[in-house]
Amino acid sequence: MTDLLRVLPEFPVKQFGGLISALESRGYTTADLLILDPAEIETRTKLPNVKRLCDAILNALHTDLGVADPPPPPLQQQQQQQQQQHDDVQSNIEPPPHHHHETSHLKHTADTLSSQWITISTLDPHLDLALGGGIPTGHITEITGESAAGKTQFLLTLLLAVQLPPPHGLSRPALYISTEAPLSTRRLSQMITENPLFSTLPRSARPTLDKIISTTTPDLESQDHILTYQAPVEIARRNVGLLIIDSVAANYRAEFERPTANSNLSSNMGARTNELIKLGMHLKDLAEKYNLAVVVSNQVADRFSGTGGLKTPAPVPPKTPASSLKAPFPHVLGKQSQESPLASRSRPAGAIPIPPPPPPPQPQLNPEFPDPEVEINAHPALSLDHQQKWFTGWGDNPSLDYPLKTPSLGLVWSTQISGRIALFRRPVNYGYGDHVGAVEGMGAMKGWKRWMKVVWGVNAPASDVSGRGGKKKGGGPVEFEVWKGGVRVVDAGED
């Protein structure tokens, strides 16, 4: 690979000499190793340790650009290994017996864990209380809801809050990746001007638009490239404390949720599952490595409930056309079948009908393993219709009458995130006592009512299903409003 030494003259080629020459003979360049998936290269070339080579090239490139610390020299590595071996030997030596109380040697205590717990504020104390302090760092948090429910307003508030000093923020910049519309700088400027919290801070501590890095990814290919290669460099170089993807589902739905000429919908869903798992693992690594908060917005889709039972219907035998039935054997068709006069006249005299072949022998089934073709009636509590109400945010309160929704990307993506926050909206109509209308368009619409509910989270218990807005930690959904300074709780009086 002749271009490798031109890009990285100090790269240790001897460690990968045979592998580099084998990849070069197959036409791979350094750019290919940085862009293509190492697993796909290993599958195509049948060569091992391709991922280790790609990681070494990427780390060397980061070191050359000054966004990563250089590796220690060999002598220092040897000294570190000797010191580690010495520490291991000392730890295995039993201490002399004594009668005093032994000191705990836990790796983390309650005080150290609480000191490491860092959150980003929503700039409203009641919303922070419902969220257990705010949006936690080191985890992936999803904000889902219908269009105009307030998802982007929450994200814009976090972009400003992360720049504030503790306890509101981290005093670190933010990275905003949009898959739909560009960043609304006009709305951010309005929030900076109108929020009274910013006016109480020194000018040097106030948030600015200069500390927000934004980009747009119109397709899945550019999104993967930015998240895999450009985002880690920017995060390390600028000490980014918040990574936002708005929205995470747009490019995946456009790429996979439609059949193409070369693939069907089921194969697309399998490929999408693999991509979502890779995305979740990558975002988790970024959140833990750089101790930043990853927040993604997600779209929702209408939910159509099934019967509730988990049933596997028995197969229906295919219908055989009447023209394909053998007329000379009336006993095969039953008593109602009759031989046609034309067939009886065309049969040679004295011909004997040939009996049908015997049916094939049925396999003996093990009683411990039932026949998979037999209908199975499982308990309704095991059905997806019943289970998804606990992790989607919709349907957990049967007394509320509102359309059921399901966050996009399915159960696979739900297993990749650490917390889910659901946002709801309902129109308020004139002429009906200013009540929240069940159907949009009933009378003249006055405005919107919005609620926030914690479906699950690492730092906050799930909201109850009472349906009434609560302001205590772990209470019901919290009603909020979008105003010039961001988002805030409605009627924040004491309960």
C-alpha positions as CSV (number, residue, x, y, z in Angstrom):
1,M,0.0,0.0,0.0
2,T,2.3,2.7,-1.3
3,D,0.1,5.7,-0.4
4,L,0.1,4.8,3.3
5,L,3.6,6.0,4.0
6,R,2.9,9.2,2.0
7,V,-0.1,9.9,4.3
8,L,1.5,8.6,7.6
9,P,5.3,8.4,7.2
10,E,5.7,7.2,10.8
11,F,3.2,4.4,10.6
12,P,4.6,1.0,11.9
13,V,4.3,-0.9,8.6
14,K,6.4,-3.8,9.9
15,Q,3.6,-4.9,12.3
16,F,1.2,-5.4,9.4
17,G,3.6,-6.1,6.6
18,G,2.0,-9.3,5.2
19,L,-1.5,-7.9,5.6
20,I,-0.7,-4.6,3.9
21,S,0.9,-6.3,0.9
22,A,-2.1,-8.6,0.6
23,L,-4.6,-5.7,0.6
24,E,-2.5,-3.8,-1.9
25,S,-2.5,-6.8,-4.3
26,R,-6.3,-6.8,-4.1
27,G,-6.5,-3.1,-5.0
28,Y,-7.3,-1.5,-1.6
29,T,-6.0,1.9,-0.7
30,T,-5.6,3.8,2.6
31,A,-8.8,5.7,1.8
32,D,-10.7,2.4,1.3
33,L,-9.6,1.3,4.8
34,L,-10.8,4.5,6.3
35,I,-14.2,4.6,4.5
36,L,-15.3,0.9,4.1
37,D,-16.5,-1.3,6.8
38,P,-13.6,-3.5,8.1
39,A,-15.9,-6.5,8.5
40,E,-16.9,-6.3,4.8
41,I,-13.3,-6.1,3.8
42,E,-12.5,-9.2,5.8
43,T,-15.4,-11.0,4.2
44,R,-14.4,-10.1,0.7
45,T,-10.7,-10.8,1.1
46,K,-10.7,-13.6,3.6
47,L,-7.9,-11.9,5.5
48,P,-7.8,-11.6,9.3
49,N,-6.9,-8.6,11.5
50,V,-8.2,-6.0,9.0
51,K,-10.1,-4.2,11.7
52,R,-7.0,-4.0,13.8
53,L,-5.2,-2.4,10.9
54,C,-8.0,0.0,10.2
55,D,-8.1,1.1,13.9
56,A,-4.3,1.6,13.9
57,I,-4.4,3.8,10.8
58,L,-7.3,5.8,12.2
59,N,-5.5,6.3,15.5
60,A,-2.3,7.3,13.8
61,L,-4.2,9.8,11.6
62,H,-5.8,11.3,14.7
63,T,-2.4,11.6,16.4
64,D,-0.9,13.2,13.3
65,L,-3.8,15.8,13.2
66,G,-3.3,16.5,16.9
67,V,-6.7,15.4,18.1
68,A,-5.4,12.4,20.1
69,D,-2.5,11.8,22.5
70,P,0.5,10.1,21.0
71,P,1.2,6.5,22.2
72,P,3.9,6.1,24.9
73,P,7.4,5.0,23.7
74,P,8.4,1.4,24.0
75,L,10.6,2.0,27.1
76,Q,7.7,3.7,28.9
77,Q,5.4,0.9,28.0
78,Q,7.8,-1.6,29.5
79,Q,8.1,0.4,32.7
80,Q,4.3,0.6,32.9
81,Q,4.0,-3.2,32.5
82,Q,6.7,-3.8,35.1
83,Q,4.9,-1.5,37.5
84,Q,1.6,-3.2,36.8
85,Q,3.1,-6.6,37.5
86,H,4.6,-5.3,40.8
87,D,1.2,-3.9,41.8
88,D,-0.4,-7.3,41.0
89,V,2.1,-9.1,43.2
90,Q,1.6,-6.7,46.0
91,S,-2.2,-7.1,45.8
92,N,-1.9,-10.9,46.1
93,I,0.1,-10.7,49.3
94,E,-2.2,-11.3,52.3
95,P,-2.0,-8.5,54.9
96,P,-1.0,-9.4,58.4
97,P,-4.0,-10.2,60.7
98,H,-5.3,-7.4,62.9
99,H,-8.3,-6.9,65.0
100,H,-9.4,-3.5,63.6
101,H,-12.3,-3.0,61.3
102,E,-11.2,-3.7,57.7
103,T,-11.4,-0.8,55.3
104,S,-13.6,-1.2,52.2
105,H,-11.8,-1.5,48.9
106,L,-14.7,-0.9,46.6
107,K,-13.9,0.6,43.2
108,H,-16.8,3.1,43.5
109,T,-18.6,4.3,46.6
110,A,-22.0,6.1,46.8
111,D,-20.2,9.4,47.1
112,T,-18.0,8.9,44.1
113,L,-20.9,7.7,42.0
114,S,-23.0,10.7,42.9
115,S,-20.1,13.1,42.2
116,Q,-19.7,11.5,38.8
117,W,-23.4,11.9,37.9
118,I,-23.6,14.9,35.6
119,T,-26.7,16.2,33.8
120,I,-27.7,19.0,31.4
121,S,-30.6,21.2,32.5
122,T,-33.7,22.0,30.5
123,L,-33.6,25.5,32.1
124,D,-36.8,24.8,33.9
125,P,-36.5,23.4,37.5
126,H,-39.8,21.5,37.3
127,L,-38.9,19.7,34.1
128,D,-35.5,18.9,35.6
129,L,-37.2,17.5,38.6
130,A,-39.4,15.2,36.4
131,L,-36.2,14.1,34.6
132,G,-34.3,13.3,37.7
133,G,-32.0,16.3,37.3
134,G,-31.9,16.7,33.5
135,I,-30.4,14.9,30.6
136,P,-27.5,12.6,31.8
137,T,-24.1,12.4,30.3
138,G,-22.6,9.0,29.2
139,H,-26.0,7.8,27.9
140,I,-28.3,7.9,24.9
141,T,-31.6,9.7,25.5
142,E,-34.4,9.7,23.0
143,I,-37.1,12.4,22.7
144,T,-40.1,11.1,20.7
145,G,-43.4,12.5,19.8
146,E,-45.7,13.7,17.0
147,S,-44.9,16.6,14.7
148,A,-45.2,19.9,16.5
149,A,-45.0,18.2,19.9
150,G,-42.0,20.2,20.9
151,K,-39.1,17.9,20.2
152,T,-36.9,20.4,18.4
153,Q,-37.6,23.1,21.1
154,F,-36.3,20.7,23.7
155,L,-33.2,20.1,21.6
156,L,-32.5,23.8,21.0
157,T,-32.8,24.4,24.7
158,L,-30.2,21.7,25.4
159,L,-27.8,23.3,22.8
160,L,-27.8,26.5,24.9
161,A,-27.9,24.8,28.4
162,V,-24.8,22.6,27.8
163,Q,-22.7,25.8,27.4
164,L,-23.6,27.1,30.9
165,P,-21.4,26.4,33.9
166,P,-22.6,23.8,36.4
167,P,-25.1,23.0,37.7
168,H,-27.1,23.9,34.6
169,G,-24.5,22.8,32.0
170,L,-21.0,21.5,31.4
171,S,-19.3,24.7,30.0
172,R,-18.7,22.7,26.8
173,P,-19.9,23.2,23.2
174,A,-22.5,21.2,21.3
175,L,-22.7,19.2,18.0
176,Y,-26.0,19.3,16.2
177,I,-26.6,16.8,13.3
178,S,-29.8,17.3,11.4
179,T,-31.3,14.9,8.9
180,E,-34.3,17.0,7.9
181,A,-34.0,20.8,8.3
182,P,-31.0,23.1,9.0
183,L,-30.4,24.5,12.4
184,S,-32.8,27.4,13.3
185,T,-30.3,30.1,14.4
186,R,-33.1,32.7,14.5
187,R,-34.9,30.7,17.1
188,L,-31.7,30.2,19.1
189,S,-31.1,33.9,19.1
190,Q,-34.6,34.6,20.3
191,M,-34.1,32.1,23.2
192,I,-30.8,33.8,24.2
193,T,-32.4,37.2,24.2
194,E,-35.7,36.3,26.0
195,N,-34.6,33.7,28.7
196,P,-34.1,35.6,32.0
197,L,-31.5,33.1,33.2
198,F,-28.9,34.2,30.7
199,S,-29.1,37.9,31.7
200,T,-28.1,37.0,35.3
201,L,-24.8,35.4,34.1
202,P,-21.6,37.2,33.2
203,R,-21.2,37.9,29.6
204,S,-18.3,35.3,29.3
205,A,-20.6,32.5,30.7
206,R,-23.6,33.2,28.4
207,P,-24.3,30.8,25.6
208,T,-23.5,31.8,22.0
209,L,-24.1,30.4,18.5
210,D,-20.3,30.1,18.0
211,K,-20.2,27.1,20.4
212,I,-22.7,25.1,18.3
213,I,-21.3,23.0,15.5
214,S,-24.1,22.0,13.1
215,T,-24.3,20.0,9.9
216,T,-27.0,18.4,7.7
217,T,-27.0,14.8,6.5
218,P,-29.5,14.3,3.6
219,D,-28.9,10.6,3.3
220,L,-27.8,7.6,5.3
221,E,-24.4,7.3,3.6
222,S,-23.4,10.8,4.6
223,Q,-24.8,10.3,8.1
224,D,-22.7,7.2,8.6
225,H,-19.6,8.9,7.3
226,I,-20.0,11.9,9.6
227,L,-20.8,9.9,12.7
228,T,-18.0,7.4,12.1
229,Y,-15.1,9.7,11.1
230,Q,-15.8,13.4,11.4
231,A,-17.8,13.5,14.6
232,P,-15.2,11.7,16.8
233,V,-12.5,14.2,15.6
234,E,-14.7,17.2,16.3
235,I,-15.7,15.9,19.7
236,A,-12.1,15.3,20.8
237,R,-10.8,18.5,19.3
238,R,-13.4,20.9,20.7
239,N,-14.3,18.9,23.9
240,V,-18.0,18.6,22.9
241,G,-20.4,17.9,25.7
242,L,-23.6,17.3,23.8
243,L,-24.3,15.4,20.5
244,I,-27.8,15.8,19.0
245,I,-29.2,13.9,16.0
246,D,-32.5,15.3,14.8
247,S,-34.0,13.0,13.8
248,V,-32.5,9.5,14.0
249,A,-35.3,7.8,12.0
250,A,-35.6,10.0,8.9
251,N,-32.7,8.5,6.8
252,Y,-33.4,4.9,7.9
253,R,-37.0,5.1,7.0
254,A,-36.1,6.6,3.6
255,E,-33.4,4.0,2.9
256,F,-35.0,0.7,4.2
257,E,-38.7,1.0,4.5
258,R,-39.4,0.6,0.8
259,P,-38.9,-2.5,-1.5
260,T,-36.5,-2.1,-4.4
261,A,-35.9,-4.1,-7.6
262,N,-33.1,-6.1,-6.0
263,S,-34.5,-6.7,-2.5
264,N,-37.8,-7.0,-0.7
265,L,-39.1,-5.4,2.4
266,S,-38.1,-8.3,4.7
267,S,-34.4,-8.3,3.6
268,N,-34.4,-4.5,4.0
269,M,-35.6,-4.8,7.6
270,G,-32.8,-7.3,8.3
271,A,-30.2,-4.9,6.9
272,R,-31.8,-2.0,8.9
273,T,-31.5,-4.0,12.1
274,N,-27.8,-4.5,11.6
275,E,-27.3,-0.8,10.9
276,L,-29.3,0.3,14.0
277,I,-27.2,-2.0,16.2
278,K,-24.0,-0.6,14.8
279,L,-25.3,3.0,15.3
280,G,-26.3,2.3,18.9
281,M,-22.9,0.7,19.8
282,H,-21.1,3.6,18.2
283,L,-23.1,6.3,20.0
284,K,-22.7,4.4,23.3
285,D,-18.9,4.4,22.8
286,L,-18.8,8.1,22.1
287,A,-21.0,8.9,25.2
288,E,-18.8,6.8,27.5
289,K,-15.4,7.7,26.1
290,Y,-15.9,11.4,26.1
291,N,-18.5,11.6,28.9
292,L,-21.0,13.5,26.7
293,A,-24.8,13.4,26.4
294,V,-26.2,11.9,23.3
295,V,-29.8,13.0,22.6
296,V,-31.7,11.9,19.5
297,S,-35.2,12.8,18.4
298,N,-37.5,10.2,16.9
299,Q,-40.6,10.2,14.8
300,V,-43.7,8.2,15.6
301,A,-46.2,6.2,13.5
302,D,-49.8,5.2,14.0
303,R,-50.4,2.0,15.8
304,F,-53.0,-0.5,14.7
305,S,-53.8,-3.0,17.5
306,G,-54.3,-6.6,16.7
307,T,-56.4,-9.2,18.3
308,G,-54.2,-9.4,21.4
309,G,-53.5,-13.1,21.2
310,L,-50.3,-14.6,19.8
311,K,-51.6,-17.0,17.3
312,T,-50.0,-19.0,14.5
313,P,-52.8,-19.9,12.1
314,A,-52.9,-23.4,10.6
315,P,-51.9,-23.5,7.0
316,V,-54.7,-23.4,4.5
317,P,-54.4,-26.0,1.7
318,P,-54.2,-24.5,-1.8
319,K,-57.4,-24.6,-3.8
320,T,-57.2,-27.0,-6.7
321,P,-59.0,-26.0,-9.8
322,A,-61.9,-28.2,-10.8
323,S,-60.4,-28.7,-14.2
324,S,-57.3,-30.4,-12.7
325,L,-59.3,-33.1,-10.8
326,K,-59.2,-36.6,-12.2
327,A,-62.7,-37.4,-13.2
328,P,-62.3,-41.2,-13.8
329,F,-62.1,-41.7,-10.0
330,P,-65.4,-40.6,-8.5
331,H,-64.5,-42.2,-5.1
332,V,-61.7,-39.7,-4.7
333,L,-64.0,-36.7,-5.1
334,G,-66.7,-38.1,-2.7
335,K,-70.2,-39.1,-3.3
336,Q,-71.2,-35.8,-4.9
337,S,-68.7,-36.1,-7.7
338,Q,-69.9,-37.7,-10.9
339,E,-68.1,-38.9,-14.0
340,S,-68.8,-37.0,-17.1
341,P,-70.6,-38.8,-20.0
342,L,-67.8,-37.7,-22.4
343,A,-65.1,-39.3,-20.2
344,S,-67.1,-42.6,-19.9
345,R,-67.6,-42.9,-23.6
346,S,-63.9,-42.1,-24.3
347,R,-62.6,-44.9,-22.0
348,P,-61.7,-48.2,-23.7
349,A,-64.0,-51.1,-23.1
350,G,-62.9,-53.2,-20.2
351,A,-60.5,-50.7,-18.8
352,I,-60.1,-50.9,-15.0
353,P,-59.7,-47.5,-13.1
354,I,-56.3,-47.2,-11.5
355,P,-56.6,-46.6,-7.7
356,P,-55.1,-43.4,-6.3
357,P,-51.6,-43.7,-4.6
358,P,-51.6,-44.1,-0.9
359,P,-51.1,-40.9,1.2
360,P,-47.5,-40.3,2.4
361,P,-46.8,-41.5,5.9
362,Q,-47.1,-38.9,8.6
363,P,-44.0,-38.3,10.7
364,Q,-44.2,-39.2,14.4
365,L,-44.2,-36.1,16.5
366,N,-42.4,-35.8,19.8
367,P,-45.0,-34.9,22.4
368,E,-42.5,-32.5,24.0
369,F,-42.3,-30.5,20.8
370,P,-45.7,-29.6,19.4
371,D,-46.4,-29.4,15.7
372,P,-45.5,-25.9,14.5
373,E,-48.4,-25.9,12.0
374,V,-50.9,-26.3,14.8
375,E,-52.5,-23.0,16.0
376,I,-50.9,-21.8,19.2
377,N,-52.9,-19.6,21.6
378,A,-50.5,-17.8,23.9
379,H,-51.5,-15.6,26.8
380,P,-52.5,-12.1,25.7
381,A,-50.0,-10.6,28.1
382,L,-47.2,-12.0,25.9
383,S,-48.5,-10.3,22.8
384,L,-46.7,-7.3,21.3
385,D,-49.9,-5.2,21.6
386,H,-49.8,-5.6,25.3
387,Q,-46.0,-5.4,25.8
388,Q,-45.3,-2.3,23.7
389,K,-47.4,0.0,25.9
390,W,-44.6,-0.2,28.5
391,F,-41.8,0.9,26.3
392,T,-43.4,3.1,23.6
393,G,-45.2,5.6,25.9
394,W,-48.6,5.2,24.3
395,G,-51.4,2.9,25.6
396,D,-50.4,2.5,29.2
397,N,-53.5,4.3,30.4
398,P,-56.7,2.7,29.0
399,S,-58.9,5.5,30.4
400,L,-57.3,8.1,28.1
401,D,-58.8,8.4,24.7
402,Y,-56.1,9.5,22.2
403,P,-54.6,7.9,19.1
404,L,-52.0,5.3,19.8
405,K,-48.5,5.9,18.4
406,T,-45.3,3.9,18.2
407,P,-41.8,5.4,18.0
408,S,-40.1,4.6,14.8
409,L,-37.3,2.0,14.3
410,G,-39.0,-0.6,16.4
411,L,-37.9,-2.7,19.3
412,V,-34.4,-3.1,18.0
413,W,-33.7,0.6,18.5
414,S,-35.4,0.7,21.8
415,T,-32.8,-1.7,23.2
416,Q,-30.0,0.6,22.1
417,I,-31.1,3.7,24.1
418,S,-30.8,4.4,27.8
419,G,-34.0,6.5,28.2
420,R,-37.1,7.6,26.3
421,I,-39.0,10.8,26.8
422,A,-42.4,11.0,25.1
423,L,-44.1,14.3,24.2
424,F,-47.8,14.6,23.5
425,R,-49.9,17.4,22.1
426,R,-53.7,18.1,21.9
427,P,-55.6,20.9,20.3
428,V,-57.5,23.3,22.5
429,N,-60.7,24.5,20.7
430,Y,-63.0,27.5,21.2
431,G,-66.7,26.9,21.9
432,Y,-66.3,23.8,23.9
433,G,-65.2,25.2,27.2
434,D,-61.6,25.5,26.0
435,H,-61.2,21.8,26.6
436,V,-58.7,19.5,25.0
437,G,-60.4,18.2,21.9
438,A,-60.2,14.5,21.1
439,V,-60.3,15.2,17.4
440,E,-58.4,17.9,15.7
441,G,-60.7,20.3,13.8
442,M,-63.6,20.3,16.3
443,G,-64.5,24.0,16.3
444,A,-62.0,26.8,16.0
445,M,-58.6,25.8,17.4
446,K,-57.3,28.1,20.1
447,G,-53.9,26.5,20.5
448,W,-52.1,23.4,21.7
449,K,-51.5,21.7,25.0
450,R,-48.4,19.7,25.4
451,W,-47.2,17.1,28.0
452,M,-43.9,15.4,28.7
453,K,-43.7,11.9,30.1
454,V,-40.7,9.8,31.1
455,V,-41.2,6.3,29.6
456,W,-38.0,5.0,31.2
457,G,-34.7,6.5,32.1
458,V,-31.4,5.8,33.9
459,N,-31.9,8.7,36.4
460,A,-35.7,9.1,36.6
461,P,-38.5,6.7,37.3
462,A,-41.2,6.3,34.7
463,S,-44.2,8.6,34.9
464,D,-47.3,7.1,36.3
465,V,-50.4,6.5,34.1
466,S,-52.7,8.9,35.9
467,G,-52.8,11.2,32.9
468,R,-52.8,14.3,35.0
469,G,-49.8,16.6,34.9
470,G,-47.5,16.2,37.9
471,K,-44.5,18.2,38.9
472,K,-42.9,15.8,41.4
473,K,-40.2,13.3,40.5
474,G,-41.9,10.2,39.2
475,G,-45.3,11.8,39.0
476,G,-47.6,11.9,36.0
477,P,-47.0,13.6,32.7
478,V,-45.9,17.2,33.1
479,E,-47.7,19.9,31.1
480,F,-45.3,22.4,29.4
481,E,-45.5,25.2,26.9
482,V,-43.2,26.6,24.3
483,W,-42.4,30.2,24.8
484,K,-39.9,32.8,23.6
485,G,-37.3,31.7,26.1
486,G,-37.5,27.9,25.4
487,V,-39.8,25.5,27.2
488,R,-41.3,25.7,30.7
489,V,-43.9,24.0,32.9
490,V,-47.4,25.4,32.9
491,D,-48.8,26.5,36.3
492,A,-45.7,25.7,38.2
493,G,-47.3,26.2,41.6
494,E,-47.0,23.7,44.5
495,D,-49.1,20.6,44.3
